[in-house]
Amino acid sequence: MTVSGFDGIDKKAKPEPSLVEPLKKSSGRNSYGRITVRHRGGGNKRKYRIIDFKRDKHDMFATVLRLEYDPNRSANIALLEYEDGERRYILAPVGLKAGHAIMTGSGADILPGNALPIAEIPVGETIHCIELYPGKGAQLVRSAGTAAQLMAKENGMAQVRLPSGEVRLVRENCMATIGQVGNTDWANIQIGK
């Protein structure tokens, strides 16, 4: 059996109450109450953590308070506290630790966890949490251990190589986060044999 070591994850911390909402189980049933997907049900009770995929607090530094486990996704999450006191969750990239300062916006440095428009990211950089439409929020490359690569930029469009190998055109004014999504050993976890 191979399991995650949870290195750097705060194991005792409860999730931030303002960023949690209830998550109802469907047990494989549809709106009529009939089982439409078999072999579902049971399991541990979960709370849904609200993740900031839009990253719309620009030009303001945020401090990483702690890294947390999220039962709803393969990636770990990081709790940020902005200068004005607001707290938000983001997906934790590789290399991000408690105490680090990160920033969102066009003036941000090219460091893991910083989010900026694709137009300002150098070609060849690894990115994740990529928007498809400006302001809609990240839709691509969000699973643990994944990263895309910025291949080229021309005529307001950028070529991005996704983890599948597909090269996709994305608008340059869409946001993306620098680095690779953390919890890279997630794919190697085996339970039983």
N, C-alpha and C positions, 0 to 999 in steps of 0.2 A: 504494500500500500504506500503510495506517495501522496503527501499532503503539503500544503503551503506552510512556510515557516512564519508568516505574518510579521516579517521584519519591518520595523518602523511604523507598524500599525498600532494605534492606541486601543488596547483591548478592553480597558475598563470604562472608557468614555461612552456615555449614552448619546444618541443622535441629538442634534440641535432641535429643540421642540418646535421652533418657528418654521423649520424646514422639513417637517414630517407631516404626512397625511395618511389616513387609513387606506389599506389595500385589501379589497374584498376578493375572496376566492370564488371562482366560477365552478370549480369541480367538474369541468368538462361539460357543463350544461348550457343550453342556449336560453333565449328569452322565454321560451315555453316551459322551461324546467326539465326538458328531456335531455338525456345524455347523448351528446353528439360526438364527443371525443372520449374514448374509453381509457380506463386505467389512470384517471386523474383523481386527486383527492388526498386529504390528509396533509402531512407536511407541517412545518413549523409556521407559526403566525409571523407575518412580516409587516413592517411599516415602510411606506414608500418615501424615499429621500428625494426632495425636489432639487434637481441638478440645474445649474445655470448654464444652459447650452447657448444662450444668446450673447453672453459676455458684453452687456451694453453699458457698463459703468466705465466710461473712457477717462483716460488721463488721471487716474487715481490709483495710488499704490494700495495693495492688499497684503496682509501678512498671513502666512499659512499657520493656523493654530495647531492643527493635528491632521494626521491621515487616519481614515476610518475604513472599515469593511462595509460593503454594501451588499445585502443579500439579493438585490434585484438585478445585479449586473456582474459581469466577470471582472471588470476593472475596480480598483479601489478608488475612493473619493477623498478629496482634501477639503477641509473646512477653512474658508478664508474670512478674514475680518478686514473690511475696508477702513479708510481713514475716518469716514463719517460714522463708524460703528456698525454698519450693516454687515450681516454675515451671509455667506452663500457657499454652496457646494460646487466644486468642479471635479472633473475626472483628473486623477493624480497621474502626471507623466513620470517617466523614469528620471530619477535624480532629484525630484522635489521632496524636500524634508520640512519638518516643522521649524518655523522661524524664518524661512525664506520670504523675500518680498517679491511679488509679481505685479504686473501691470497690464492693462488692456488699452489699446488705442494705437494711433499711427506713430507715436513717438516711442513706443516700447522697444527695449533691446531684444536681440535675438537670443533669448534664454528659455529653457524649458518652462512651460506654464504660461508664458506671455502670449497674448492673443493680439493679432494685428491683421490689417487687410493683406490679402495675398500680393497685391501690387508692391508692398514694401518688404516682402520676404525674399531673400536672395535665392536664385536658382540653385537647385541641388540640395536645399535644406529639407530635413524630414519634418512633416507636419501631421497633425491629427485634428479631430473635431472640426471638419470642414463644412462650411455653409454651402448650399446650392443656390439659395436666393438671399440677397442682402437683407439682414434683419430677421430672417426666419429662424435662425438657430442652427447649430451643428447637426448634420444628418449623416455625414460620411465618416468612417474610420473612428469608431468609438469603442470597439471591443478591446479587451485586455491584450497587450503586447503588439497591437497593430500600429503601423505608421505608413503614411503615404510620402511620396517624394515629389517635389516641385521640379518639373522637367524643363519648362520653357514658358516665356510670356511674350505675347504679341497681340496687337489690335484689341486690347482690353480683355483678352481671354488668357487663361493660364492652362497649361497642360500638366495634369497631376497623375502620377502613376499610383494607382490604388494597390492595396495588399494582394488583390486577386491577380494583378498583372495588367489589368485594364488601364489604358490611358484615357483620361476623361478631361473634357474642357470645362473649366469653371471660371466664372466671372472674376476679374481681378479685384473688384470692390467687395467681394465676400470675405468674411473673417475666417481665420484658421489659427490653431494653437501650435506653437513650436514644440517639437520633441515627439517622442513615442509614448503611447499610452502605457502606464505602468502595469505591474503584476504580470510580468512576461512569462513566468513559470506556470501560468494558469492552464495552458494547453497540456502540460505534462502531468497534471494531477490524475492519479488513478485511484479508484476506490474499489477494493475487491480485485478479483482476477477473472 
